[in-house]
Structure formats: C-alpha cells, structure tokens
C-alpha cells in the first residue's frame, strides 16, 4: 500500500482538488487497492467545511468525481500513517516542518517537485480565483507523482 496525503492551508481548494484528481487517476489505472489517498490542512480555519465550490465546479467540468471530504488539520498520527506528505506551496512546507517535528523520515515534498518544475508553488485559487491554472498544475504534479509511486509498487 502506498499512502499519499495532500496538504494545503485550509484543505478546501488545492489539497481536495489533488485528492480527487489523484484518486481518479489511480482508479483509472486500476490501482485503487494499492493506494490510500487523503488530504488535510495546516491551519484550523476551515475545519469541517466541504471542498470549495470552485474546486467542485472544476472537477465536475473535467468529469472527475469529487471525493467526499470535510476539511481537517494534519496530526502527528497522519505523519506516521502516510508515506508521501505533499504540500502545495512553500508556506505549507514551512508549516509542515514545524508541525511534524522537522520531518525526521523525509516524507514532506511539494507536489511540483515530481515534475520538471521542482520547487515551484501551486497558486492558491482562494486568492487568485483561477481554478483552471490550479487544475493544470495539480494534474501535472499528480501524474508525475503517480509515475514516482509506480516505481515503488
């Protein structure tokens, strides 16, 4: 089993988009029984809230099922239970290192680190309103992440 956890600030836009896209990608490849996929936040601001309507609308537009989800904050038990902890931007990575004891097992990375755009951030559509650009980045990152994961199956 490969366990993947996507992280953003509030867990209603980027991380839920990545969770739904990656779940769809894994299912499309017939690998659902090989993965556990979830998402959460570094903040407590949106706890209990459903995915943002812009995320839901973009996923529906692309024909991708929205994974049922309510925002929650990452915990230490998440760190011990997941193999990949994937942040969407530099602020997420800083917060994750602070919250997860400096990442002793080196599980934390940015989603675009799996692409030729290593180190780049995925823009937060909460501020930009641009769910199209976020979707393109998440799609690119998730496809590359799946390629990486397949090396370990």
N, C-alpha and C positions, 0 to 999 in steps of 0.2 A: 504494500500500500504506500502510495505517495500522498502526503498531506500538505496541502497548499492553503495558506491564509493570506488574503489580500487586505491591505490596510490603507486607509486614508484618514483625514482629520475627523469627519463626522460619521462615516460609514453609511452615507445615503446617496452619494454620487459615484465617484470613481471606483471605490472598492466593491460596491454592489454591482456596478457595470462589469467589472473584471470577473467577479464571482459568477455572474450569469453567463458571460461570454465564454469563460474557461470551462464551465460546466457543459455548455452546449458543444464546445469544441471536443471535449473528452467524450461526450455521448456520441457525437458524430463519428468519432474514430472507434467506437465500440469498446471504450476503455473505462466505462463508469465504475466497474467493480475494482479497478486498480487505484482509484483516487478518492480522497476526502477533500472537499473544497468548501471554504467558508470565508467570511470577511468580518472585519471589525474596525473599530475606531481607536485613535489615540486619545481623543477627547471624550467628555461625558455629555457634550452639548445636545446630541441628537438621540441619546439612548431611548430605545423603544419605538422610534419613528421608522416608518416604511421607506423604501427607496424613493428618492426624489422623482417628481413627475417627469422631469427632463430625461432622467435615466430610463425610466419605464417607457416613455414615448420613443426614445431612440432604439431601445431593444426591440420593441414591438415593430417599429418601422423596418428593422433589419430581419424580422421573422425569428427572433431569438426569445425563447421563453424566459420570463423573469423568475428567478429563484425566490420563493417565499422567504422573506428576511425582515428582521427588525434590528435596528442599529444596536450595537453593544460595544463596550470598551474591552480592549485586549487585557488579558490577565497573564500571570506567570504560568498558569497551567496551559494556556494556549502555546506558550513558548515551548514547553516540554512536549506537547502533543503534536506539533506541526514540524515538518521538515523544511519548508520554504515559508518565510515570512516576508511578504512582498509589499513594500511601501510605494506610494505613488509619487512622492516628491522628497526633496531634501529635508524639509521640516518634519515630515513623517519619520524619516530615518533618524534624525536627531532625537525626536521624542521616543522612538522605539529603543534606541540605545540607552536612553535614560531610564525608561520604564522596565527594560528587560536586562538589567544588570550588565550592560555593556556588550551583550550578545556573545556570551562565552563560547557557544557552539558554532558561531559564524553562520547563522541561519538567515540573517536580515540582508535584503538587497532591494534595489529599485526595480520596478517592472521593466523599464527600458534597458537595464543592464544586460539583458539577454539578447539584445539587438545590436546593430552597428552604432546605435545612438547611446551607448553606455554613458551613464551619469546624468542623462537628461531627465527633466521632470515632466510629468503629465500634468498639464494645466488644469486647474480646478474650475470646473464649469459652474460651480456655485458663484464664482466671481466673474467669469468670462461669459457665461450663458451659452458657450459654444460646445454643445454636446457632440456635434459632428467631429470636431478636432479631437475631443477626448476619446470618442469611439475609435477613431483611426489609430490613435496611439495605443489604446488598450488592446485593440485587435492585433497590432504588430507585436506588442510585448507578449501577449498571451500565446500567440502562435510560436514565437521563439522560445518561450518558457516550456511549452509542451515538447518542443524538439529536445530541449535540455533534459526534461524529465524522462523522455523515452530512452535516453542513454543509460538510465538507472533502473529500468524495469527488467 
